[in-house]
Amino acid sequence: MFQSFLIKYAEIGVKGKNRYLFEDALVQQIKYALKKCDGEFLIRKTQGRIFVDAQSEFDFDEVVKRLQRVFGISGICPVVQLQDEGFEKLCQDVIGYIDEVYPDKEKTFKVAARRARKNYPLESMEINAKVGEAVLRAYPQMRVDVHQPEILINIEVREEIYLYSEIIPGPGGMPVGTGGKAMLLLSGGIDSPVAGYMIARRGVKIDAVYFHAPPYTSERAKQKVVDLAKIVSRYTGPIYLHVINFTDIQMYIYEKCPHEELTIIMRRYMMRIAQQIACETECLGLVTGESIGQVASQTMQSLMATNDVCEIPVYRPLIALDKQDIVEISEKIGTFETSILPYEDCCTIFVAKHPVTKPSLNVIRRHEENLAENIEQLVQAALETKELIIVTE
């Protein structure tokens, strides 16, 4: 029955003279999302609307699922396209539509017409009234409710007439790529994949960096991170994942620095390395999954200590969320089950029994001086031996 989808957007609609740039970006993201669907599709813009028209047979559920992963879409409306063959034919088509889509007629309804083509002989209010009368004659058990109808029958009069009543929610946000690019510090935990999803929802294209520590972390731990990146890439498009061998740096810090400060100092070197890769790849900031007070390395003092080494912005989309909030988002986007697999990442292996929770920045800097002899060479070696994995769904 449905061969087209009307794509609704929210924020894009208030972008003024630049709106067409965001619409074009959304069209490109829709094309990318539907590439792997069976069938051929025409995506077109017209008069402030975006339509997806099926040009062949297609799997309805698969198309909807993929459109629900496209940031910038607020609603997906399966529509019936009608030719303008007179008002009586329109009424018959609406009655037939209700009969097919709603077997149970014991419902309230409202007709909401929009006349974008001004040469149509009836105005919007007249269409509402006359189509409503026709529906009531056909289905006297139905009732009109203009405030909270169970069925909202939308009729858009354009060159063709579009009829729809269902709005399937989309993810909202802004099209990926309209907000620049950032580097995500991706681990195998629950938080960082959610942070990547949330920053991408604001239109930011993400690359990622993962710090691997063999033999203390296994290949399964690395594969877990790749699998998480694949899930996130359903929403973001391809992710360039930079894998850094961090073992030698961690061991050197372990040997030279106080153990209660290991996590903070290791984190500072992760940020330094991530920043260098970000600058080389034209990223405009770093993204982390940190939330205030969640662990010892995420107190305000600890965050200040890690920020100290960064010259580019650090974005923390989860900063004020509770753990349960983050878990719920991870379940929604499909990363939770992978995140809780029991493969250690490089941070948890070297966690001290009693990590410092309120580090002094001056003390941390002073203890980092213990590393002066070899740390730059180790960082350079890690950068020179990094592995690049292009992750796609």
N, C-alpha and C positions, 0 to 999 in steps of 0.2 A: 504493500500500500504506500509506504513512504519511500520516496526516491530522492528526497532533498532534506537538508538540515539548515535551519536558520541559526547562525552563530551569534549569540548575544555577548556583548562586552560591557563593562561598567566604567572603570577608571579611564580607559582610552577615550571615552566619549567626552571628557572634559579637557582634552589636550589642545583645544583651540586650533590655531593654524598648523600645528605640528601633528594633528591627529592622523593624517594620512600616512606619516612615517610609522606610527605604531600599528595602524591597520595593515600596512604592507608587511611589517615584521610578523604580525599575527598570521597573515595569509601564508607566509613562508613556513612558519612553524606548523601550521595545519597540513601543508603539503608534505612536510617531513614526517609528521606523525602518521599519515595515511599511506606512506610509501610501502609498508609491509602488509597492508591489507589487500586481500583479494578484491579485484575489481578496479575500475578506472573512475576517477573523480575529477570534476571541474570545480575549482574554488574561485569564486568571483565576488567582487565588491560592487554594490550598487546602492546609491542613495543612503549612505550611512548604515548599510546592512552588508553582512558577509554570508554568502550561501555556499554550501557544499552540495553539489549535484552529482548523484551517481550516474555514470554513463554505461554501467553494465550491472550484472548481478553482484550482490555484495552481502557480507555477513553483518546484519544490523547491529548485533551486540558487540562485535569486534570493533566496528567503527566508533560506536559510542564510547567504548572503553578507552580507545586511543585518543579521542577528542577530550575525554575527561582528564587527560594528562597534559593538555596544552595550556600553559599559563597564559592568561589574558582572556580566556573564555569564562564568562560568568554563567552562561546557560546554553544548552543545546536543545533546539526545538525541532523534532521531526515534523516536517510540513508536507502537506499535499498541495501540489501546484495545479491550479485550475485555469482554464482559458475563460476569457470574458465572453460568455455566451448568453448574457442577459441575466436579469435579477432573479427570475423564476428558476433558472437552472442553478444559480448560486444557492438558493434556498434548498433545492433538491439535493445538491451536493453536501450541504451542511447536515441535512437530515440523514443522508446515507453515511456520512462520516461518523456521526454519533452512534448510529446503529451498529457499525462495525467495531468501533473502538470501545464503546460502553454498553456491553450486553445488559447490565443492570441499569434500568432507566429511572429507578427511584432516587434521583439525584437533583440537586439544585444547580442552576447554571446562570451564566451571564454571557452576553455577546459583547465583545470589545472590538470594534472595527476601527481601522485607521486608513483614511483615504489619502494616499500619497499622490495618486493621479487625480488632479483636480477636475478633469473633464468627465469623470464618472458621474452619472446623472443623479445619484443619491449622495447626500452628505453622511458623515460617520454616524450621527445620532439616528438618522432615518434608517440606515442599514441595521443598526443595533435593534431598533424597535421592530422592523418588519421581519428580520431573520428570527428574532425571538418569538414573534407571533407564529411564524411557520413551524418552529420547533414545538411550541406548545400545542398546536393543532395536531402535529404528528405524534407527539408523546405527551398526552394530557397528564400523565403521572409525574412529569417533571415540573419543577417550580423555579421561578426566577428568584435569585438572591443577588442583589447588586453589591452587597458588602462582603460576604464571605462565601462565594459560590464554590461548590465542589468541582464544577467544570467551568473553566474560563475558555470560551470559544473565541480565539483570536482570528480576525480576518484582516489581512493587509491587501489593499487594492493598489497594485502597481501596474506595470505593463501586463503582468499576469496577476492572478489573485492567489494569495497564499493563505492556507487554512491550517491552524494548529491549536492544540490545547494543552500540550505537555511541555514543561520546561525542565529538562534534566540538568541538575546543577553541575557546573564546571569548577575548576580549581581556583578561578579568580586570578588576581595578580596582574603582572605585566608580561608581555612576550619576552622570552629569553633573548638576550642580545641587545635589548634597548637600554640596559642599565650598566653597560661596561662589562669588564671581566675581572674576576678575583681568583685568588689561590686558596683552596680549601685544605686545611690540615686534616686529613682523613685517617682515622684509626679504625679499629675493628669494633668499637663500642657502639652504644645506642645513640650518643649525642651528635657526633660529627656528621653522619649522613643526614640527620634531621636538619642540622644547620645548613648543609649544602642545599637541601630541598627548599628551605625557607628563604635563603638569599636568592636562589634562582627564581623563586616565585615573584620576586621584585624586579625581574628582568635581567638579572646578572648572569652572564655566562661563567661557568666555573671550570677551572682546571683543579687538579688535586695533587698533594704530595703525601706520601706514606713513608714512615720511618721504620725500616725493617732491621731486626737485630739477630741474624743467625749466628750461632746455633741456638740462642736463647729463645728465639721465636721460630716456629716451624714454617715450612712451605704452606701448610694448611692455613696458618694465620695470615700469610700473604694472600692466599687465594680467597680467604674470607673477605679481605678488603676489596679485592677485585670484584667479587660477587656483590658487595654492597655498592660499589661504584656502578655496576651494571644496572642495579635496581634504580639508583638515583638517576641514571642516564635515560631512563624511560621518560622522565620529566624534563631533563635538561639538554638532551641531545648528547653527542659524543663528549667524553671526558678524557683529557690528557692526564694520565696518572703517572707522576714521577716517583719512582721507588728509590729511596736513599738507604744505602747500607750504613747503619748508624752504630754498629757494634763497637768499632774501635774508639769512636768518640765517647760512647757510654762507658767503656772500660777505663778510658783515660780519666774521665771525670770521677769515676768510682775510686780510682787510685789516689787522686790528687785533692779531692774536695771533701768537706765534712758530709757524712752520710745523710744527716737530717736535711741537707740542702740539695741532695742529688736531683730530686724531681724538678726543682726550680731552675737549677743550672742547666740540666738537660733540656728543659723546656725553652730556655733562653737560646740555646744553640739550635734547637729545631726552628725557632722563629727566625733566627739569623739566616739559616739555610733556605727556609721557605721564602723569605723575603728576597734573597738573591735570585732564586728561580723565578719568582713572581716578576721581578724587574726585567729579567731576561726575556720573559714571555709576554710583556706588556700588560700584566695584571695591575689593577689599580688599588689593591689592598689584599690583606689576608683575612680568611674566615675561619673561625674556630667554633667548637661546640661547647664552649665554657658557659657555666651558669654560676652566679655568685653563691659561694658557700657550699657548693655541692661536694667538693673534696678539698684537701689541704692546698692544692695548687691553684684553687679558684677562689680564694679569699681576696678581698680588695687589695691587700698588701701584696699577695702573690701575683695578681694580675698586673699591678703596677710594676713589679719586678720584671715580668716578661715583656710588658709593653716598652720598657726602657730600651730594649735593643732594636726596636722597630722604628724605621723612618717613614714607612708608609702606613696608612690607616689599618687598624685591626677591627674587623666587624664581628660581632658576637650576637647572632640573631636569638640565641636562647638565654640571654643574660639574666632575664627576670622570670624565667619559667620554672615551675616546680618539676621534679623528676617525673611525676605522674603525667604532667602535661606533655613532656617530651616523649614518654612511652606511648601515649595515645596517638601522637602524630606519627611515630615510627610504625605503629600497628596500621595506621591508615594508609601509609605510603608503601608498606610491604617490606620494610627493612628490619623489623624487630626480631623475627625468628632467626635471621642470619646473624644479627648483632649479638645474640645471646649464646651462640655456639661457643664452646669452652676452649677457644684457642687464644693464648695470651698474646697481647701486643707488647711492644718494646718498653712501654712505660711501666706496666704492672710488674715486670720481672725485677726491676731495680728500685721498687718503692721501699723506702726506709720504714722501720718499725714505728718510729716517732718523727714523722716529717715536720719541718717547721711550718707553722700556719701563718705567722706574721713576720716574714723575713724583712730584715733591714737591707735596703738597697745598697747602702755603703758597704755593709759586711759582705753581701753577695759579690759585689764588684771586686772587693779585696781578695776574696777567696778564688775568684776566677783568675786572678794573677798567677795562681799556682799552675795554671794551664799554659802559660805563655810560651813555654819551650816548644811544644809540638802541636798545639791545637789548630793553628792555621793550616799546617800541612795536612792534618787529618780531615779538616773540613774540605779542603781543596780536593783531596783524594775521594771523599764521599761524593762530591759534585761531579768529578770526572768519571766516576764509575756508576752513576745513577742509571737506572733502567726506565725507559719510557714505554708505557703500555697505553694504547689508544682503546678506551673502553666504550663499547656500544651495547645496546640492549641485546 
